[in-house]
Amino acid sequence: MSKRKVVAIIPTRLDSSRLPGKALLPLGISGKPVLQHIIERIRQATTVDSIMLAVASNLKNMPIIDLGKKMRCMCFRGSDDDVMDRMTKATQVYKSKHNLIIVDISHDCPMVDPQMIDYTVNMLFKENLDYCTNVLTRSWPDGFDIQVYKEEALHKANKFITNPNHRVHSGWNIVQYKENFPEIRIGGWQAPPSCDYPEWGLTLDTEEDYQLLQIIFNYFERHSQYSFSAVQVIEYLKQNPRLLDINYDIRRKTFDEG
């Protein structure tokens, strides 16, 4: 039996519709690009064996490839708009030498928490799941999303999903189309009551989100806390609730909107 390998894959590009170039925006006092923050935080997860950037093939995304090389990440270039296809083909780079476990991390989540990654991966193994997430029912603020799933589940979903709006997602399709997986084992976990704020938007989708995230990163970096956790962010915002007004009115896209 081939060895299990846990690979974090970040689907990314520069031409995001609401905030173009967000993947490389400088964030925090350090001025590190958003993607660099994500990569560095994922690397703190003890369960992750390697990180890959699944980059849209348009040449305008070459600066992302350059950052990937600088950060010693694998990079795969694939479909510009069909993220499902891009992610599926990215896994084929490993040529079935391993039973791949995919940690699917959005480039919208610069505060991804490595401890939450480890918890989700370990839950998938412990409960013998095919898919595990902390957003099966949202309880954590938007921006701490973790999805972990077996490669086979992604490949199965890729075969029958034809709606173009849905193909801009990858792992999330496994849940949305679970009726097509009669034997699939799906599990999830939720935030404790002290962190249950599903209405908070801590993802990076708009200019207002960027302003809020700058304040958060500046605060923790100013106090030399570069590996701050989701819990620490939530406690900080509880103490400074008016900051949430910055992006309070932003409407988030639904699954069907892509």
FIVO-105081 format. One record per residue: z, y, x of N, C-alpha, C in turn; residue number from 1. Coordinates in pm, whole numbers, plus 50000, padded with zeros to 5 digits. Each point is the difference from the previous one (the first is absolute). Example, Ala and Ser with C-alpha at 12.3 -4.5 7.8 and 13.67 -1.06 7.14 Angstrom:
FIVO-105081
ATOM     n_Z     n_Y     n_X    ca_Z    ca_Y    ca_X     c_Z     c_Y     c_X     i
ATOM   50780   49431   51319   50000   50119   49911   50000   50120   50090     1
ATOM   49928   50105   49965   50006   50119   50082   50073   50109   49923     2
end
This chain:
FIVO-105081
ATOM     n_Z     n_Y     n_X    ca_Z    ca_Y    ca_X     c_Z     c_Y     c_X     i
ATOM   50000   49881   50084   50000   50119   49916   50000   50125   50089     1
ATOM   49913   50096   49967   49990   50119   50083   50122   50090   49981     2
ATOM   50024   50080   50098   50117   50087   50003   49985   50116   49903     3
ATOM   50111   50038   49936   49999   50119   49915   49999   50125   50088     4
ATOM   49923   50099   49958   49995   50127   50071   50011   50112   49899     5
ATOM   50091   50093   50025   50021   50113   49909   49928   50122   50057     6
ATOM   49902   50048   49924   49917   50111   50044   50014   50117   49903     7
ATOM   50041   50114   50051   50002   50121   49919   49862   50063   50005     8
ATOM   49939   50022   49884   49867   50061   49994   50011   50131   49923     9
ATOM   49948   50106   50060   50003   50133   49939   49857   50040   49966    10
ATOM   49959   49996   49872   49868   50051   49964   50000   50152   50008    11
ATOM   49903   50058   50069   50006   50144   50024   49861   50060   50018    12
ATOM   49992   50128   49971   49878   50079   50022   50040   50147   49997    13
ATOM   49904   50089   50032   50031   50142   50006   49956   50079   49878    14
ATOM   49910   49945   49918   49948   50079   49889   50071   49973   49869    15
ATOM   50132   50002   50003   50078   49988   49877   49966   50117   49908    16
ATOM   49989   49972   49871   49948   50101   49908   50094   50118   49980    17
ATOM   50132   49976   49991   50092   50109   49968   50058   50068   50124    18
ATOM   50002   49931   50112   50051   50060   50124   49920   49945   50117    19
ATOM   49880   50053   50021   49912   49949   50107   50068   50006   50136    20
ATOM   49978   49893   50079   50053   49996   50136   50147   49970   50010    21
ATOM   50063   49960   49889   50146   49986   50000   50051   49897   50100    22
ATOM   49921   49899   50031   50046   49895   50090   50033   50054   50139    23
ATOM   49938   50111   50038   50022   50054   50134   50070   50136   49999    24
ATOM   50052   50039   49884   50074   50126   49996   50126   49991   50087    25
ATOM   50033   50107   50074   50124   49999   50079   50120   50007   49907    26
ATOM   50102   49923   50033   50116   49992   49912   50129   50007   50081    27
ATOM   50086   50092   49962   50129   50014   50067   49993   50089   50122    28
ATOM   50116   50026   50058   50009   50082   50120   49919   49939   50113    29
ATOM   49995   49867   50005   49927   49930   50105   49850   50024   49991    30
ATOM   49950   50032   49881   49857   50022   49982   49917   49874   50007    31
ATOM   50064   49885   49993   49925   49874   50004   49917   49986   49872    32
ATOM   49880   49943   50012   49920   49976   49879   50070   49904   49904    33
ATOM   49970   50016   49873   50058   49914   49897   49986   49853   50036    34
ATOM   49880   49958   50041   49978   49858   50033   50087   49955   50116    35
ATOM   50022   50086   50097   50085   49962   50113   50143   49975   49953    36
ATOM   50050   50085   49911   50133   49977   49944   50006   49862   49932    37
ATOM   49898   49969   49922   49998   49873   49927   50000   49883   50097    38
ATOM   49913   50006   50100   49991   49891   50099   50133   49982   50072    39
ATOM   50059   50109   50044   50126   49990   50075   50111   49943   49913    40
ATOM   50000   50034   49872   50104   49948   49911   49978   49852   49971    41
ATOM   49875   49960   49979   49971   49858   49978   50042   49917   50121    42
ATOM   49979   50054   50119   50033   49925   50122   50150   49972   50013    43
ATOM   50080   50071   49925   50144   49973   50004   50038   49880   49913    44
ATOM   49907   49953   49918   50025   49883   49916   49994   49874   50087    45
ATOM   50104   49920   49996   50007   49882   50088   49911   49886   49953    46
ATOM   49954   50004   49876   49920   49890   49946   49850   50017   50024    47
ATOM   49957   50119   50040   49857   50028   50013   49952   49965   50141    48
ATOM   49894   49919   50005   49945   49956   50129   49896   50096   50055    49
ATOM   49921   50061   49914   49898   50093   50047   49962   50097   49889    50
ATOM   49933   50109   50041   49959   50104   49906   49850   50022   50014    51
ATOM   49934   50013   49886   49856   50027   49999   49972   50119   49910    52
ATOM   49908   50086   50044   49949   50106   49915   49869   49952   49939    53
ATOM   49991   50000   49867   49876   49965   49931   49933   50132   49961    54
ATOM   49904   50042   50082   49946   50135   49996   49864   50002   49928    55
ATOM   49980   50099   49913   49869   50019   49938   49896   50026   50109    56
ATOM   49882   49943   49983   49902   49993   50110   49930   50131   50030    57
ATOM   50005   50098   49910   49934   50127   50025   50042   50058   50136    58
ATOM   49904   50052   50074   50027   50049   50135   50104   50112   50004    59
ATOM   50018   50070   49888   50099   50108   49997   50141   49946   50022    60
ATOM   50017   49868   49987   50132   49939   50018   50028   49956   50144    61
ATOM   49910   50031   50091   50021   49961   50140   50130   50054   50060    62
ATOM   50048   50118   49961   50130   50044   50053   50113   49904   49966    63
ATOM   49989   49929   49887   50101   49899   49967   49990   49883   50096    64
ATOM   49876   49959   50031   49980   49892   50098   50059   50040   50135    65
ATOM   49978   50124   50039   50054   50049   50128   50152   49994   50001    66
ATOM   50063   50038   49889   50146   49992   49992   50045   49855   50005    67
ATOM   49927   49911   49931   50035   49859   50001   49998   49944   50142    68
ATOM   49899   50037   50076   49992   49954   50139   50115   50055   50083    69
ATOM   50031   50127   49978   50112   50062   50071   50130   49927   49969    70
ATOM   50016   49958   49874   50122   49933   49957   49994   49848   50022    71
ATOM   49891   49953   50060   49981   49857   50029   50005   49915   49874    72
ATOM   49932   50050   49897   49988   49925   49876   49859   49941   49992    73
ATOM   49989   49887   49935   49868   49948   49968   49938   50091   49895    74
ATOM   49868   50017   50004   49930   50081   49902   49882   49920   49945    75
ATOM   49985   50006   49870   49886   49936   49934   49930   50106   49917    76
ATOM   49868   50007   50011   49923   50096   49922   49926   49925   49890    77
ATOM   50014   50049   49876   49937   49935   49887   49958   50098   49894    78
ATOM   49975   49951   49882   49948   50080   49889   50076   50130   49982    79
ATOM   49926   50107   49974   50062   50130   49978   50082   50003   49871    80
ATOM   49943   49949   49892   50062   50014   49869   50062   49872   49945    81
ATOM   49953   49886   50046   50049   49871   49951   50114   49952   50090    82
ATOM   50121   50046   49969   50116   49967   50083   50030   49850   49994    83
ATOM   49978   49940   49883   50023   49857   49984   49915   49921   50100    84
ATOM   49873   50036   50010   49910   49934   50094   50042   50027   50144    85
ATOM   50037   50124   50027   50040   50037   50136   50123   49922   50045    86
ATOM   50099   49991   49914   50122   49928   50034   49974   49850   50017    87
ATOM   49919   49944   49910   49971   49856   50007   49929   49966   50130    88
ATOM   49900   50079   50035   49926   49974   50124   50085   50027   50124    89
ATOM   50093   50094   49990   50088   50027   50113   50083   49877   50035    90
ATOM   50042   49925   49899   50080   49880   50028   49918   49893   50071    91
ATOM   49868   50003   49983   49915   49897   50059   49984   50016   50151    92
ATOM   50047   50114   50052   49998   50021   50145   50080   49890   50070    93
ATOM   50103   49949   49931   50087   49898   50059   49939   49860   49992    94
ATOM   49887   49985   49931   49920   49877   49998   50084   49875   49969    95
ATOM   50093   50014   49905   50077   49886   49947   50083   49927   50106    96
ATOM   50029   50064   50112   50086   49937   50100   50145   49999   49952    97
ATOM   50029   50082   49903   50137   50012   49950   49999   50001   49847    98
ATOM   50112   49965   49941   50021   50025   49857   50051   50143   49990    99
ATOM   49912   50090   49965   50037   50141   50004   50087   50042   49883   100
ATOM   50100   50080   50032   50081   50070   49901   49968   50148   50019   101
ATOM   49954   50065   49894   49958   50139   50008   50112   50091   49953   102
ATOM   50035   50098   50083   50088   50109   49959   49909   50119   49975   103
ATOM   49981   50031   49873   49904   50103   49957   50072   50133   49988   104
ATOM   49967   50094   50093   50068   50129   50003   49898   50112   49982   105
ATOM   50024   50086   49904   49908   50112   49974   50018   50109   50103   106
ATOM   49889   50069   50034   50013   50115   50090   50058   50121   49927   107
ATOM   50036   49980   49873   50070   50104   49924   50151   49996   50020   108
ATOM   50049   49902   50077   50144   49975   50008   50054   50019   50142   109
ATOM   50008   50125   50048   50046   50022   50138   50147   49969   50023   110
ATOM   50078   49981   49892   50143   49968   50017   50029   49852   49975   111
ATOM   49898   49916   50011   50019   49857   49978   50120   49951   50082   112
ATOM   50085   49919   49937   50127   49959   50060   49987   49859   50058   113
ATOM   50017   49985   50131   49985   49867   50062   50097   49896   49949   114
ATOM   50121   50041   49962   50096   49904   49945   49953   49947   49865   115
ATOM   49933   50085   49925   49946   49957   49872   49882   49904   50019   116
ATOM   49921   50023   50105   49894   49906   50034   50060   49863   50030   117
ATOM   50101   49998   50087   50063   49873   50037   50060   49929   49879   118
ATOM   50064   50075   49914   50061   49940   49881   49893   49935   49912   119
ATOM   49887   50067   49983   49894   49950   49913   49932   49877   50061   120
ATOM   49973   50005   50130   49940   49884   50067   50093   49880   49992   121
ATOM   50128   50021   50029   50095   49889   49997   50017   49944   49859   122
ATOM   49992   50085   49899   50008   49953   49862   49879   49913   49966   123
ATOM   49882   50041   50047   49879   49921   49976   50016   49860   50058   124
ATOM   50051   49992   50124   50020   49870   50065   50109   49919   49931   125
ATOM   50114   50064   49976   50116   49930   49947   49972   49941   49862   126
ATOM   49928   50074   49916   49974   49955   49863   49862   49936   49984   127
ATOM   49931   49982   50114   49868   49937   49999   49905   50068   49901   128
ATOM   49989   50131   50013   49917   50079   49911   49860   50018   50059   129
ATOM   49907   50036   49912   49865   50036   50044   49987   50151   50014   130
ATOM   50084   50072   49926   49995   50146   49999   50141   50052   49974   131
ATOM   50041   50099   50078   50134   50057   49983   49993   50150   50024   132
ATOM   50074   50075   49918   49993   50145   50010   50128   50065   49950   133
ATOM   50019   50126   50034   50112   50078   49943   49951   50095   49892   134
ATOM   49874   49983   49955   49948   50087   49894   49943   49920   49883   135
ATOM   50048   49876   49984   49958   49921   49884   50037   50077   49873   136
ATOM   50121   50049   49997   50043   50104   49907   50055   50111   50086   137
ATOM   49942   50120   49992   50041   50104   50093   50144   50042   49977   138
ATOM   50075   50002   50110   50137   50049   49998   50023   50093   50120   139
ATOM   49949   49961   50116   50004   50088   50117   49908   50119   49975   140
ATOM   50026   50114   50062   49906   50112   49991   49861   49959   50049   141
ATOM   49898   50059   49941   49863   49976   50044   49986   50050   50144   142
ATOM   49961   49910   50089   49989   50035   50142   50068   49898   50090   143
ATOM   50078   49910   49939   50065   49893   50075   49943   49864   49961   144
ATOM   49874   49999   49959   49938   49879   49946   49972   49896   50109   145
ATOM   50040   49876   49971   49974   49887   50089   49934   49889   49918   146
ATOM   49888   49949   50048   49938   49882   49940   49976   49897   50109   147
ATOM   50043   49879   49976   49981   49891   50096   49939   49882   49924   148
ATOM   49893   49942   50054   49936   49890   49929   49924   49909   50097   149
ATOM   49974   49881   49952   49925   49904   50079   49851   50035   49997   150
ATOM   49936   49975   50112   49857   50030   50013   49918   49934   49889   151
ATOM   50035   49876   49966   49922   49926   49899   49999   50074   49866   152
ATOM   50111   50064   49964   50007   50072   49873   49903   50117   49999   153
ATOM   49991   50071   50112   49907   50112   50010   49856   49952   49987   154
ATOM   49967   49889   50068   49863   49949   49997   49962   49952   49860   155
ATOM   50095   49940   49931   49971   49956   49863   49973   50120   49910   156
ATOM   50082   50103   50011   49983   50119   49918   49866   50068   50030   157
ATOM   49960   49998   50124   49876   50067   50041   49878   49940   49931   158
ATOM   50008   49874   49960   49884   49931   49943   49968   50041   49856   159
ATOM   50101   50039   49923   49973   50024   49859   50023   50143   49952   160
ATOM   50047   50088   50086   50023   50138   49958   49871   50081   50021   161
ATOM   49945   50051   49892   49873   50071   50006   50010   50148   49965   162
ATOM   50107   50041   49935   50016   50141   49961   50012   50087   50126   163
ATOM   49906   50091   50024   50003   50082   50122   50128   50081   50015   164
ATOM   50055   50047   49887   50126   50077   50007   50115   49915   50048   165
ATOM   49996   49871   49971   50106   49910   50043   49980   49954   50143   166
ATOM   49876   49999   50046   49973   49953   50136   50039   50103   50106   167
ATOM   50047   50117   49958   50056   50093   50098   50144   49962   50032   168
ATOM   50054   49899   49931   50131   49943   50031   49976   49865   50068   169
ATOM   50103   49947   50061   49988   49865   50059   50108   49910   49942   170
ATOM   50116   49994   50064   50103   49908   49955   50047   50022   49858   171
ATOM   49998   50126   49955   50048   50030   49866   49919   49928   49893   172
ATOM   49874   49966   50032   49916   49926   49905   50057   49862   49969   173
ATOM   50072   49943   50094   50057   49866   49980   50095   50002   49881   174
ATOM   50077   50107   49987   50093   50013   49888   49925   50035   49872   175
ATOM   49908   50096   50009   49929   50046   49882   49914   49890   49936   176
ATOM   49956   49905   50082   49915   49891   49950   50071   49865   50009   177
ATOM   50131   50001   49985   50076   49877   50022   49963   49889   49902   178
ATOM   49942   50036   49883   49959   49896   49905   49887   49914   50056   179
ATOM   49931   50052   50103   49895   49921   50064   50056   49906   50107   180
ATOM   50130   50007   50022   50068   49915   50099   50105   49916   49926   181
ATOM   49961   49894   49933   50095   49926   49915   50123   49946   50072   182
ATOM   49988   49976   50130   50114   49941   50073   50060   50094   50103   183
ATOM   49960   50126   49996   50047   50092   50103   50149   50028   49983   184
ATOM   50069   50013   50113   50144   50027   50000   50020   50145   50045   185
ATOM   50042   50084   49905   50019   50143   50025   50147   50034   49989   186
ATOM   50049   50075   50096   50141   50040   49997   50016   50145   50041   187
ATOM   50113   50057   49964   50025   50137   50036   50148   50031   50007   188
ATOM   50032   50114   50054   50138   50043   50007   50006   50150   49972   189
ATOM   50115   50043   49952   50014   50138   49957   50105   50075   50080   190
ATOM   49993   50130   49988   50097   50086   50068   50138   49984   49938   191
ATOM   50106   50016   50080   50135   50004   49941   50013   50127   49916   192
ATOM   50098   50005   49911   50016   50117   49912   50003   50134   50075   193
ATOM   50057   50000   50121   50011   50126   50076   49866   50050   50051   194
ATOM   49897   49914   49996   49867   50038   50051   49892   49991   49892   195
ATOM   50042   49985   49876   49907   49978   49889   49948   50133   49948   196
ATOM   49891   50048   50064   49939   50127   49962   49848   49984   49995   197
ATOM   49950   49922   49907   49856   49972   49996   49915   50122   49970   198
ATOM   50062   50107   49947   49924   50120   49965   49976   50091   50119   199
ATOM   50065   49974   50114   49981   50085   50117   49868   49966   50068   200
ATOM   49926   50102   50042   49875   49979   50072   50016   50030   50148   201
ATOM   50016   49896   50080   50017   50017   50145   49882   49939   50076   202
ATOM   49889   49991   49932   49876   49954   50060   49920   50123   50045   203
ATOM   49889   49978   50070   49918   50110   50050   49865   49997   49930   204
ATOM   49989   50084   49897   49878   50001   49921   49943   50139   49982   205
ATOM   50086   50101   50007   49957   50138   49976   50064   50094   50102   206
ATOM   49956   50124   49998   50056   50102   50088   50149   50019   49973   207
ATOM   50041   49991   49874   50142   50014   49965   50082   49885   50059   208
ATOM   49944   49879   49997   50067   49886   50062   50019   50024   50150   209
ATOM   49897   50054   50061   50003   50027   50144   50111   50100   50033   210
ATOM   50014   50102   49918   50106   50099   50021   50138   49935   49994   211
ATOM   50020   49914   49901   50129   49933   49985   50026   49906   50118   212
ATOM   49902   49923   50038   50019   49907   50111   50025   50074   50132   213
ATOM   49936   50115   50018   50026   50079   50121   50148   50039   50007   214
ATOM   50055   50042   49890   50142   50040   49997   50089   49880   50033   215
ATOM   49969   49885   49944   50082   49880   50024   49992   49958   50146   216
ATOM   49878   49991   50054   49985   49958   50140   50062   50103   50094   217
ATOM   49980   50127   49972   50060   50104   50085   50152   49986   50003   218
ATOM   50060   49975   49885   50146   49989   49992   50050   49886   50089   219
ATOM   49943   49882   49984   50050   49885   50075   49967   50010   50149   220
ATOM   49882   50051   50033   49966   50014   50142   50085   50107   50066   221
ATOM   50034   50104   49925   50087   50105   50054   50137   49943   50036   222
ATOM   50041   49895   49929   50128   49934   50027   49981   49873   50084   223
ATOM   49884   49992   50065   49969   49887   50090   50011   49865   49931   224
ATOM   49967   49997   49872   49999   49875   49923   49855   49964   49969   225
ATOM   49939   49930   50093   49857   49971   49989   49974   49870   49923   226
ATOM   50099   49918   49985   49984   49873   49929   50078   50002   49868   227
ATOM   49997   50112   49934   50075   50013   49875   49949   49901   49896   228
ATOM   50092   49960   49912   49970   49897   49901   49971   50061   49863   229
ATOM   49953   49917   49910   49978   50043   49862   50130   50048   49937   230
ATOM   50107   49929   50026   50131   50037   49943   50042   50138   50050   231
ATOM   49979   50027   50128   50036   50131   50055   49919   50112   49935   232
ATOM   49871   49975   49977   49915   50100   49935   50049   50029   49859   233
ATOM   50032   49895   49928   50048   50016   49862   50131   50078   49996   234
ATOM   50091   49970   50092   50128   50072   50005   49977   50147   50034   235
ATOM   49908   50028   50091   49968   50138   50037   49947   50077   49879   236
ATOM   49913   49936   49921   49942   50068   49883   50102   50014   49886   237
ATOM   50094   49909   49993   50108   50016   49902   50081   50126   50031   238
ATOM   50016   50027   50128   50076   50117   50042   49918   50128   49993   239
ATOM   49867   49984   49994   49910   50115   49995   49897   49981   49889   240
ATOM   50046   49986   49877   49911   49963   49889   49888   50098   49971   241
ATOM   50018   50126   50036   49896   50099   49971   49872   49974   50079   242
ATOM   50011   49926   50109   49880   49967   50077   49900   49919   49916   243
ATOM   50053   49924   49907   49913   49916   49917   49914   50082   49904   244
ATOM   50034   50127   49984   49918   50087   49916   49864   50028   50063   245
ATOM   49990   49982   50132   49876   50033   50072   49881   49923   49944   246
ATOM   50020   49872   49970   49887   49920   49949   50031   49936   49865   247
ATOM   50093   50060   49929   50047   49942   49873   49887   49988   49897   248
ATOM   49908   50097   49998   49897   50004   49896   49873   49922   50037   249
ATOM   49999   49935   50113   49880   49926   50041   49982   49875   49915   250
ATOM   49882   49984   49943   49969   49879   49923   49940   49896   50093   251
ATOM   50059   49882   50002   49951   49892   50087   49889   49922   49930   252
ATOM   49906   49952   50078   49892   49920   49943   50053   49869   49945   253
ATOM   49938   49953   49893   50031   49869   49946   49917   49894   50072   254
ATOM   50034   49873   49979   49926   49890   50062   49851   50008   49964   255
ATOM   49967   50031   49876   49861   50002   49955   49921   50118   50053   256
ATOM   50069   50100   50051   49931   50116   50056   49964   49980   50145   257
ATOM   50044   49888   50058   49968   49972   50138   50095   50060   50100   258
end
